[in-house]
Amino acid sequence: MRRTTARAAEAASGAGSHCPLMSARELADFLGVPLNTVYIWNHRHQGPRAHKVGRYLRYRWPEVEAWLEARAVDRAA
């Protein structure tokens, strides 16, 4: 089973009144992909929508969830 950070677990459970941003490292850990893959996705405009905060990429949980949902495999077909 994949370990998640405390912030990832809190955000996934819907705790808190605001939606914290996750770093590229947290996104990579959450998805189980190398960090470099997240940066390549961003460069190619293929991954979840990224937001620049200073010089850092940050991701919103609802946008990541929507991106994942859009890529869900339909098993009914």
mmCIF file as gemmi writes it, N, C-alpha and C atoms, coordinates in Angstrom:
data_model
loop_
_atom_site.group_PDB
_atom_site.id
_atom_site.type_symbol
_atom_site.label_atom_id
_atom_site.label_alt_id
_atom_site.label_comp_id
_atom_site.label_asym_id
_atom_site.label_entity_id
_atom_site.label_seq_id
_atom_site.pdbx_PDB_ins_code
_atom_site.Cartn_x
_atom_site.Cartn_y
_atom_site.Cartn_z
_atom_site.occupancy
_atom_site.B_iso_or_equiv
_atom_site.pdbx_formal_charge
_atom_site.auth_seq_id
_atom_site.auth_asym_id
_atom_site.pdbx_PDB_model_num
ATOM 1 N N . MET Axp A 1 ? 0.845 -1.186 0 1 0 ? 1 A 1
ATOM 2 C CA . MET Axp A 1 ? 0 0 0 1 0 ? 1 A 1
ATOM 3 C C . MET Axp A 1 ? 0.884 1.241 0 1 0 ? 1 A 1
ATOM 4 N N . ARG Axp A 2 ? 0.522 2.228 -0.764 1 0 ? 2 A 1
ATOM 5 C CA . ARG Axp A 2 ? 1.316 3.437 -0.908 1 0 ? 2 A 1
ATOM 6 C C . ARG Axp A 2 ? 1.092 4.365 0.276 1 0 ? 2 A 1
ATOM 7 N N . ARG Axp A 3 ? 2.16 4.923 0.808 1 0 ? 3 A 1
ATOM 8 C CA . ARG Axp A 3 ? 2.047 5.875 1.9 1 0 ? 3 A 1
ATOM 9 C C . ARG Axp A 3 ? 1.769 7.26 1.339 1 0 ? 3 A 1
ATOM 10 N N . THR Axp A 4 ? 0.958 8.024 2.035 1 0 ? 4 A 1
ATOM 11 C CA . THR Axp A 4 ? 0.68 9.401 1.637 1 0 ? 4 A 1
ATOM 12 C C . THR Axp A 4 ? 1.138 10.318 2.752 1 0 ? 4 A 1
ATOM 13 N N . THR Axp A 5 ? 1.392 11.561 2.41 1 0 ? 5 A 1
ATOM 14 C CA . THR Axp A 5 ? 1.792 12.526 3.419 1 0 ? 5 A 1
ATOM 15 C C . THR Axp A 5 ? 0.581 12.912 4.252 1 0 ? 5 A 1
ATOM 16 N N . ALA Axp A 6 ? 0.836 13.505 5.39 1 0 ? 6 A 1
ATOM 17 C CA . ALA Axp A 6 ? -0.259 13.931 6.269 1 0 ? 6 A 1
ATOM 18 C C . ALA Axp A 6 ? -1.167 14.918 5.551 1 0 ? 6 A 1
ATOM 19 N N . ARG Axp A 7 ? -0.568 15.85 4.802 1 0 ? 7 A 1
ATOM 20 C CA . ARG Axp A 7 ? -1.379 16.822 4.068 1 0 ? 7 A 1
ATOM 21 C C . ARG Axp A 7 ? -2.217 16.142 3.003 1 0 ? 7 A 1
ATOM 22 N N . ALA Axp A 8 ? -1.653 15.153 2.328 1 0 ? 8 A 1
ATOM 23 C CA . ALA Axp A 8 ? -2.395 14.447 1.292 1 0 ? 8 A 1
ATOM 24 C C . ALA Axp A 8 ? -3.577 13.704 1.891 1 0 ? 8 A 1
ATOM 25 N N . ALA Axp A 9 ? -3.355 13.048 3.029 1 0 ? 9 A 1
ATOM 26 C CA . ALA Axp A 9 ? -4.442 12.32 3.676 1 0 ? 9 A 1
ATOM 27 C C . ALA Axp A 9 ? -5.523 13.266 4.167 1 0 ? 9 A 1
ATOM 28 N N . GLU Axp A 10 ? -5.134 14.412 4.732 1 0 ? 10 A 1
ATOM 29 C CA . GLU Axp A 10 ? -6.104 15.393 5.22 1 0 ? 10 A 1
ATOM 30 C C . GLU Axp A 10 ? -6.925 15.959 4.075 1 0 ? 10 A 1
ATOM 31 N N . ALA Axp A 11 ? -6.259 16.321 2.989 1 0 ? 11 A 1
ATOM 32 C CA . ALA Axp A 11 ? -6.966 16.903 1.846 1 0 ? 11 A 1
ATOM 33 C C . ALA Axp A 11 ? -7.883 15.877 1.191 1 0 ? 11 A 1
ATOM 34 N N . ALA Axp A 12 ? -7.429 14.636 1.095 1 0 ? 12 A 1
ATOM 35 C CA . ALA Axp A 12 ? -8.244 13.603 0.475 1 0 ? 12 A 1
ATOM 36 C C . ALA Axp A 12 ? -9.495 13.307 1.296 1 0 ? 12 A 1
ATOM 37 N N . SER Axp A 13 ? -9.393 13.476 2.61 1 0 ? 13 A 1
ATOM 38 C CA . SER Axp A 13 ? -10.549 13.205 3.462 1 0 ? 13 A 1
ATOM 39 C C . SER Axp A 13 ? -11.52 14.37 3.509 1 0 ? 13 A 1
ATOM 40 N N . GLY Axp A 14 ? -11.125 15.514 2.935 1 0 ? 14 A 1
ATOM 41 C CA . GLY Axp A 14 ? -12.004 16.681 2.92 1 0 ? 14 A 1
ATOM 42 C C . GLY Axp A 14 ? -11.923 17.493 4.193 1 0 ? 14 A 1
ATOM 43 N N . ALA Axp A 15 ? -10.95 17.216 5.055 1 0 ? 15 A 1
ATOM 44 C CA . ALA Axp A 15 ? -10.819 17.954 6.305 1 0 ? 15 A 1
ATOM 45 C C . ALA Axp A 15 ? -10.371 19.38 6.031 1 0 ? 15 A 1
ATOM 46 N N . GLY Axp A 16 ? -10.815 20.278 6.86 1 0 ? 16 A 1
ATOM 47 C CA . GLY Axp A 16 ? -10.418 21.676 6.716 1 0 ? 16 A 1
ATOM 48 C C . GLY Axp A 16 ? -11.362 22.43 5.815 1 0 ? 16 A 1
ATOM 49 N N . SER Axp A 17 ? -11.41 23.748 6.001 1 0 ? 17 A 1
ATOM 50 C CA . SER Axp A 17 ? -12.342 24.552 5.221 1 0 ? 17 A 1
ATOM 51 C C . SER Axp A 17 ? -11.737 25.054 3.921 1 0 ? 17 A 1
ATOM 52 N N . HIS Axp A 18 ? -10.428 24.958 3.771 1 0 ? 18 A 1
ATOM 53 C CA . HIS Axp A 18 ? -9.791 25.399 2.531 1 0 ? 18 A 1
ATOM 54 C C . HIS Axp A 18 ? -9.112 24.211 1.871 1 0 ? 18 A 1
ATOM 55 N N . CYS Axp A 19 ? -8.763 24.388 0.649 1 0 ? 19 A 1
ATOM 56 C CA . CYS Axp A 19 ? -8.132 23.316 -0.105 1 0 ? 19 A 1
ATOM 57 C C . CYS Axp A 19 ? -6.642 23.624 -0.21 1 0 ? 19 A 1
ATOM 58 N N . PRO Axp A 20 ? -5.798 22.913 0.542 1 0 ? 20 A 1
ATOM 59 C CA . PRO Axp A 20 ? -4.368 23.193 0.48 1 0 ? 20 A 1
ATOM 60 C C . PRO Axp A 20 ? -3.788 22.796 -0.872 1 0 ? 20 A 1
ATOM 61 N N . LEU Axp A 21 ? -2.747 23.475 -1.253 1 0 ? 21 A 1
ATOM 62 C CA . LEU Axp A 21 ? -2.059 23.157 -2.488 1 0 ? 21 A 1
ATOM 63 C C . LEU Axp A 21 ? -1.042 22.057 -2.221 1 0 ? 21 A 1
ATOM 64 N N . MET Axp A 22 ? -0.806 21.216 -3.211 1 0 ? 22 A 1
ATOM 65 C CA . MET Axp A 22 ? 0.227 20.198 -3.049 1 0 ? 22 A 1
ATOM 66 C C . MET Axp A 22 ? 1.39 20.517 -3.963 1 0 ? 22 A 1
ATOM 67 N N . SER Axp A 23 ? 2.549 20.111 -3.533 1 0 ? 23 A 1
ATOM 68 C CA . SER Axp A 23 ? 3.764 20.329 -4.307 1 0 ? 23 A 1
ATOM 69 C C . SER Axp A 23 ? 3.867 19.271 -5.408 1 0 ? 23 A 1
ATOM 70 N N . ALA Axp A 24 ? 4.804 19.484 -6.304 1 0 ? 24 A 1
ATOM 71 C CA . ALA Axp A 24 ? 5.041 18.508 -7.366 1 0 ? 24 A 1
ATOM 72 C C . ALA Axp A 24 ? 5.493 17.181 -6.757 1 0 ? 24 A 1
ATOM 73 N N . ARG Axp A 25 ? 6.287 17.227 -5.697 1 0 ? 25 A 1
ATOM 74 C CA . ARG Axp A 25 ? 6.741 16.007 -5.014 1 0 ? 25 A 1
ATOM 75 C C . ARG Axp A 25 ? 5.552 15.261 -4.401 1 0 ? 25 A 1
ATOM 76 N N . GLU Axp A 26 ? 4.649 15.991 -3.756 1 0 ? 26 A 1
ATOM 77 C CA . GLU Axp A 26 ? 3.47 15.362 -3.166 1 0 ? 26 A 1
ATOM 78 C C . GLU Axp A 26 ? 2.587 14.735 -4.243 1 0 ? 26 A 1
ATOM 79 N N . LEU Axp A 27 ? 2.45 15.42 -5.378 1 0 ? 27 A 1
ATOM 80 C CA . LEU Axp A 27 ? 1.665 14.875 -6.479 1 0 ? 27 A 1
ATOM 81 C C . LEU Axp A 27 ? 2.303 13.591 -7.001 1 0 ? 27 A 1
ATOM 82 N N . ALA Axp A 28 ? 3.614 13.609 -7.191 1 0 ? 28 A 1
ATOM 83 C CA . ALA Axp A 28 ? 4.32 12.424 -7.671 1 0 ? 28 A 1
ATOM 84 C C . ALA Axp A 28 ? 4.148 11.264 -6.692 1 0 ? 28 A 1
ATOM 85 N N . ASP Axp A 29 ? 4.283 11.535 -5.399 1 0 ? 29 A 1
ATOM 86 C CA . ASP Axp A 29 ? 4.11 10.487 -4.39 1 0 ? 29 A 1
ATOM 87 C C . ASP Axp A 29 ? 2.679 9.967 -4.384 1 0 ? 29 A 1
ATOM 88 N N . PHE Axp A 30 ? 1.715 10.87 -4.477 1 0 ? 30 A 1
ATOM 89 C CA . PHE Axp A 30 ? 0.308 10.493 -4.473 1 0 ? 30 A 1
ATOM 90 C C . PHE Axp A 30 ? -0.035 9.594 -5.659 1 0 ? 30 A 1
ATOM 91 N N . LEU Axp A 31 ? 0.486 9.946 -6.84 1 0 ? 31 A 1
ATOM 92 C CA . LEU Axp A 31 ? 0.195 9.187 -8.058 1 0 ? 31 A 1
ATOM 93 C C . LEU Axp A 31 ? 1.102 7.978 -8.241 1 0 ? 31 A 1
ATOM 94 N N . GLY Axp A 32 ? 2.197 7.929 -7.479 1 0 ? 32 A 1
ATOM 95 C CA . GLY Axp A 32 ? 3.135 6.822 -7.607 1 0 ? 32 A 1
ATOM 96 C C . GLY Axp A 32 ? 3.966 6.887 -8.871 1 0 ? 32 A 1
ATOM 97 N N . VAL Axp A 33 ? 4.305 8.106 -9.297 1 0 ? 33 A 1
ATOM 98 C CA . VAL Axp A 33 ? 5.13 8.302 -10.49 1 0 ? 33 A 1
ATOM 99 C C . VAL Axp A 33 ? 6.389 9.066 -10.101 1 0 ? 33 A 1
ATOM 100 N N . PRO Axp A 34 ? 7.443 8.975 -10.902 1 0 ? 34 A 1
ATOM 101 C CA . PRO Axp A 34 ? 8.65 9.751 -10.601 1 0 ? 34 A 1
ATOM 102 C C . PRO Axp A 34 ? 8.379 11.259 -10.67 1 0 ? 34 A 1
ATOM 103 N N . LEU Axp A 35 ? 9.091 12.017 -9.871 1 0 ? 35 A 1
ATOM 104 C CA . LEU Axp A 35 ? 8.946 13.473 -9.861 1 0 ? 35 A 1
ATOM 105 C C . LEU Axp A 35 ? 9.19 14.054 -11.248 1 0 ? 35 A 1
ATOM 106 N N . ASN Axp A 36 ? 10.155 13.523 -11.967 1 0 ? 36 A 1
ATOM 107 C CA . ASN Axp A 36 ? 10.461 14.02 -13.302 1 0 ? 36 A 1
ATOM 108 C C . ASN Axp A 36 ? 9.27 13.877 -14.243 1 0 ? 36 A 1
ATOM 109 N N . THR Axp A 37 ? 8.474 12.849 -14.056 1 0 ? 37 A 1
ATOM 110 C CA . THR Axp A 37 ? 7.272 12.661 -14.88 1 0 ? 37 A 1
ATOM 111 C C . THR Axp A 37 ? 6.301 13.815 -14.688 1 0 ? 37 A 1
ATOM 112 N N . VAL Axp A 38 ? 6.137 14.265 -13.455 1 0 ? 38 A 1
ATOM 113 C CA . VAL Axp A 38 ? 5.245 15.398 -13.172 1 0 ? 38 A 1
ATOM 114 C C . VAL Axp A 38 ? 5.741 16.639 -13.906 1 0 ? 38 A 1
ATOM 115 N N . TYR Axp A 39 ? 7.052 16.878 -13.88 1 0 ? 39 A 1
ATOM 116 C CA . TYR Axp A 39 ? 7.605 18.044 -14.57 1 0 ? 39 A 1
ATOM 117 C C . TYR Axp A 39 ? 7.458 17.921 -16.088 1 0 ? 39 A 1
ATOM 118 N N . ILE Axp A 40 ? 7.63 16.72 -16.619 1 0 ? 40 A 1
ATOM 119 C CA . ILE Axp A 40 ? 7.454 16.5 -18.06 1 0 ? 40 A 1
ATOM 120 C C . ILE Axp A 40 ? 6.001 16.732 -18.446 1 0 ? 40 A 1
ATOM 121 N N . TRP Axp A 41 ? 5.051 16.206 -17.649 1 0 ? 41 A 1
ATOM 122 C CA . TRP Axp A 41 ? 3.631 16.448 -17.916 1 0 ? 41 A 1
ATOM 123 C C . TRP Axp A 41 ? 3.338 17.937 -17.959 1 0 ? 41 A 1
ATOM 124 N N . ASN Axp A 42 ? 3.887 18.673 -17.009 1 0 ? 42 A 1
ATOM 125 C CA . ASN Axp A 42 ? 3.644 20.114 -16.968 1 0 ? 42 A 1
ATOM 126 C C . ASN Axp A 42 ? 4.198 20.791 -18.22 1 0 ? 42 A 1
ATOM 127 N N . HIS Axp A 43 ? 5.393 20.411 -18.599 1 0 ? 43 A 1
ATOM 128 C CA . HIS Axp A 43 ? 6.025 21.007 -19.78 1 0 ? 43 A 1
ATOM 129 C C . HIS Axp A 43 ? 5.215 20.719 -21.052 1 0 ? 43 A 1
ATOM 130 N N . ARG Axp A 44 ? 4.651 19.524 -21.125 1 0 ? 44 A 1
ATOM 131 C CA . ARG Axp A 44 ? 3.878 19.112 -22.316 1 0 ? 44 A 1
ATOM 132 C C . ARG Axp A 44 ? 2.388 19.417 -22.192 1 0 ? 44 A 1
ATOM 133 N N . HIS Axp A 45 ? 1.979 20.063 -21.096 1 0 ? 45 A 1
ATOM 134 C CA . HIS Axp A 45 ? 0.562 20.383 -20.837 1 0 ? 45 A 1
ATOM 135 C C . HIS Axp A 45 ? -0.298 19.123 -20.851 1 0 ? 45 A 1
ATOM 136 N N . GLN Axp A 46 ? 0.197 18.048 -20.239 1 0 ? 46 A 1
ATOM 137 C CA . GLN Axp A 46 ? -0.519 16.775 -20.239 1 0 ? 46 A 1
ATOM 138 C C . GLN Axp A 46 ? -1.07 16.406 -18.869 1 0 ? 46 A 1
ATOM 139 N N . GLY Axp A 47 ? -0.478 16.86 -17.81 1 0 ? 47 A 1
ATOM 140 C CA . GLY Axp A 47 ? -0.891 16.458 -16.47 1 0 ? 47 A 1
ATOM 141 C C . GLY Axp A 47 ? -1.946 17.383 -15.906 1 0 ? 47 A 1
ATOM 142 N N . PRO Axp A 48 ? -2.178 17.272 -14.602 1 0 ? 48 A 1
ATOM 143 C CA . PRO Axp A 48 ? -3.123 18.176 -13.954 1 0 ? 48 A 1
ATOM 144 C C . PRO Axp A 48 ? -2.644 19.626 -14.091 1 0 ? 48 A 1
ATOM 145 N N . ARG Axp A 49 ? -3.578 20.536 -14.076 1 0 ? 49 A 1
ATOM 146 C CA . ARG Axp A 49 ? -3.254 21.95 -14.202 1 0 ? 49 A 1
ATOM 147 C C . ARG Axp A 49 ? -2.372 22.398 -13.032 1 0 ? 49 A 1
ATOM 148 N N . ALA Axp A 50 ? -1.247 23.001 -13.352 1 0 ? 50 A 1
ATOM 149 C CA . ALA Axp A 50 ? -0.304 23.473 -12.341 1 0 ? 50 A 1
ATOM 150 C C . ALA Axp A 50 ? -0.435 24.985 -12.171 1 0 ? 50 A 1
ATOM 151 N N . HIS Axp A 51 ? -0.098 25.449 -10.974 1 0 ? 51 A 1
ATOM 152 C CA . HIS Axp A 51 ? -0.105 26.878 -10.663 1 0 ? 51 A 1
ATOM 153 C C . HIS Axp A 51 ? 1.283 27.254 -10.179 1 0 ? 51 A 1
ATOM 154 N N . LYS Axp A 52 ? 1.816 28.345 -10.713 1 0 ? 52 A 1
ATOM 155 C CA . LYS Axp A 52 ? 3.122 28.809 -10.276 1 0 ? 52 A 1
ATOM 156 C C . LYS Axp A 52 ? 2.952 29.662 -9.029 1 0 ? 52 A 1
ATOM 157 N N . VAL Axp A 53 ? 3.634 29.288 -7.967 1 0 ? 53 A 1
ATOM 158 C CA . VAL Axp A 53 ? 3.674 30.066 -6.733 1 0 ? 53 A 1
ATOM 159 C C . VAL Axp A 53 ? 5.142 30.381 -6.535 1 0 ? 53 A 1
ATOM 160 N N . GLY Axp A 54 ? 5.495 31.625 -6.866 1 0 ? 54 A 1
ATOM 161 C CA . GLY Axp A 54 ? 6.921 31.959 -6.9 1 0 ? 54 A 1
ATOM 162 C C . GLY Axp A 54 ? 7.559 31.162 -8.016 1 0 ? 54 A 1
ATOM 163 N N . ARG Axp A 55 ? 8.565 30.376 -7.672 1 0 ? 55 A 1
ATOM 164 C CA . ARG Axp A 55 ? 9.206 29.54 -8.686 1 0 ? 55 A 1
ATOM 165 C C . ARG Axp A 55 ? 8.793 28.078 -8.593 1 0 ? 55 A 1
ATOM 166 N N . TYR Axp A 56 ? 7.791 27.813 -7.793 1 0 ? 56 A 1
ATOM 167 C CA . TYR Axp A 56 ? 7.368 26.443 -7.534 1 0 ? 56 A 1
ATOM 168 C C . TYR Axp A 56 ? 6.039 26.115 -8.215 1 0 ? 56 A 1
ATOM 169 N N . LEU Axp A 57 ? 5.874 24.855 -8.599 1 0 ? 57 A 1
ATOM 170 C CA . LEU Axp A 57 ? 4.609 24.374 -9.129 1 0 ? 57 A 1
ATOM 171 C C . LEU Axp A 57 ? 3.767 23.874 -7.969 1 0 ? 57 A 1
ATOM 172 N N . ARG Axp A 58 ? 2.507 24.255 -7.958 1 0 ? 58 A 1
ATOM 173 C CA . ARG Axp A 58 ? 1.566 23.777 -6.954 1 0 ? 58 A 1
ATOM 174 C C . ARG Axp A 58 ? 0.312 23.291 -7.659 1 0 ? 58 A 1
ATOM 175 N N . TYR Axp A 59 ? -0.36 22.334 -7.032 1 0 ? 59 A 1
ATOM 176 C CA . TYR Axp A 59 ? -1.535 21.705 -7.618 1 0 ? 59 A 1
ATOM 177 C C . TYR Axp A 59 ? -2.68 21.757 -6.629 1 0 ? 59 A 1
ATOM 178 N N . ARG Axp A 60 ? -3.898 21.989 -7.14 1 0 ? 60 A 1
ATOM 179 C CA . ARG Axp A 60 ? -5.099 21.98 -6.312 1 0 ? 60 A 1
ATOM 180 C C . ARG Axp A 60 ? -5.697 20.583 -6.349 1 0 ? 60 A 1
ATOM 181 N N . TRP Axp A 61 ? -6.098 20.082 -5.191 1 0 ? 61 A 1
ATOM 182 C CA . TRP Axp A 61 ? -6.663 18.744 -5.096 1 0 ? 61 A 1
ATOM 183 C C . TRP Axp A 61 ? -7.876 18.542 -6 1 0 ? 61 A 1
ATOM 184 N N . PRO Axp A 62 ? -8.842 19.466 -6.031 1 0 ? 62 A 1
ATOM 185 C CA . PRO Axp A 62 ? -10.004 19.236 -6.913 1 0 ? 62 A 1
ATOM 186 C C . PRO Axp A 62 ? -9.616 19.116 -8.384 1 0 ? 62 A 1
ATOM 187 N N . GLU Axp A 63 ? -8.606 19.868 -8.813 1 0 ? 63 A 1
ATOM 188 C CA . GLU Axp A 63 ? -8.17 19.788 -10.207 1 0 ? 63 A 1
ATOM 189 C C . GLU Axp A 63 ? -7.469 18.466 -10.49 1 0 ? 63 A 1
ATOM 190 N N . VAL Axp A 64 ? -6.704 17.967 -9.525 1 0 ? 64 A 1
ATOM 191 C CA . VAL Axp A 64 ? -6.048 16.672 -9.688 1 0 ? 64 A 1
ATOM 192 C C . VAL Axp A 64 ? -7.106 15.573 -9.751 1 0 ? 64 A 1
ATOM 193 N N . GLU Axp A 65 ? -8.096 15.64 -8.871 1 0 ? 65 A 1
ATOM 194 C CA . GLU Axp A 65 ? -9.162 14.634 -8.871 1 0 ? 65 A 1
ATOM 195 C C . GLU Axp A 65 ? -9.951 14.665 -10.179 1 0 ? 65 A 1
ATOM 196 N N . ALA Axp A 66 ? -10.226 15.864 -10.694 1 0 ? 66 A 1
ATOM 197 C CA . ALA Axp A 66 ? -10.944 15.986 -11.965 1 0 ? 66 A 1
ATOM 198 C C . ALA Axp A 66 ? -10.103 15.421 -13.114 1 0 ? 66 A 1
ATOM 199 N N . TRP Axp A 67 ? -8.808 15.679 -13.084 1 0 ? 67 A 1
ATOM 200 C CA . TRP Axp A 67 ? -7.899 15.157 -14.107 1 0 ? 67 A 1
ATOM 201 C C . TRP Axp A 67 ? -7.889 13.629 -14.066 1 0 ? 67 A 1
ATOM 202 N N . LEU Axp A 68 ? -7.832 13.071 -12.862 1 0 ? 68 A 1
ATOM 203 C CA . LEU Axp A 68 ? -7.855 11.619 -12.722 1 0 ? 68 A 1
ATOM 204 C C . LEU Axp A 68 ? -9.186 11.041 -13.206 1 0 ? 68 A 1
ATOM 205 N N . GLU Axp A 69 ? -10.272 11.669 -12.84 1 0 ? 69 A 1
ATOM 206 C CA . GLU Axp A 69 ? -11.6 11.19 -13.24 1 0 ? 69 A 1
ATOM 207 C C . GLU Axp A 69 ? -11.751 11.2 -14.76 1 0 ? 69 A 1
ATOM 208 N N . ALA Axp A 70 ? -11.183 12.21 -15.411 1 0 ? 70 A 1
ATOM 209 C CA . ALA Axp A 70 ? -11.266 12.307 -16.86 1 0 ? 70 A 1
ATOM 210 C C . ALA Axp A 70 ? -10.505 11.176 -17.545 1 0 ? 70 A 1
ATOM 211 N N . ARG Axp A 71 ? -9.584 10.541 -16.824 1 0 ? 71 A 1
ATOM 212 C CA . ARG Axp A 71 ? -8.784 9.464 -17.388 1 0 ? 71 A 1
ATOM 213 C C . ARG Axp A 71 ? -9.215 8.088 -16.908 1 0 ? 71 A 1
ATOM 214 N N . ALA Axp A 72 ? -10.357 8.021 -16.251 1 0 ? 72 A 1
ATOM 215 C CA . ALA Axp A 72 ? -10.856 6.746 -15.758 1 0 ? 72 A 1
ATOM 216 C C . ALA Axp A 72 ? -11.191 5.825 -16.925 1 0 ? 72 A 1
ATOM 217 N N . VAL Axp A 73 ? -10.911 4.561 -16.753 1 0 ? 73 A 1
ATOM 218 C CA . VAL Axp A 73 ? -11.166 3.562 -17.791 1 0 ? 73 A 1
ATOM 219 C C . VAL Axp A 73 ? -12.599 3.054 -17.62 1 0 ? 73 A 1
ATOM 220 N N . ASP Axp A 74 ? -13.353 3.099 -18.704 1 0 ? 74 A 1
ATOM 221 C CA . ASP Axp A 74 ? -14.737 2.613 -18.676 1 0 ? 74 A 1
ATOM 222 C C . ASP Axp A 74 ? -14.727 1.107 -18.895 1 0 ? 74 A 1
ATOM 223 N N . ARG Axp A 75 ? -15.033 0.362 -17.862 1 0 ? 75 A 1
ATOM 224 C CA . ARG Axp A 75 ? -15.002 -1.11 -17.922 1 0 ? 75 A 1
ATOM 225 C C . ARG Axp A 75 ? -16.308 -1.691 -18.481 1 0 ? 75 A 1
ATOM 226 N N . ALA Axp A 76 ? -17.332 -0.863 -18.643 1 0 ? 76 A 1
ATOM 227 C CA . ALA Axp A 76 ? -18.626 -1.358 -19.125 1 0 ? 76 A 1
ATOM 228 C C . ALA Axp A 76 ? -18.594 -1.687 -20.61 1 0 ? 76 A 1
ATOM 229 N N . ALA Axp A 77 ? -17.685 -1.062 -21.338 1 0 ? 77 A 1
ATOM 230 C CA . ALA Axp A 77 ? -17.657 -1.26 -22.796 1 0 ? 77 A 1
ATOM 231 C C . ALA Axp A 77 ? -17.002 -2.543 -23.204 1 0 ? 77 A 1
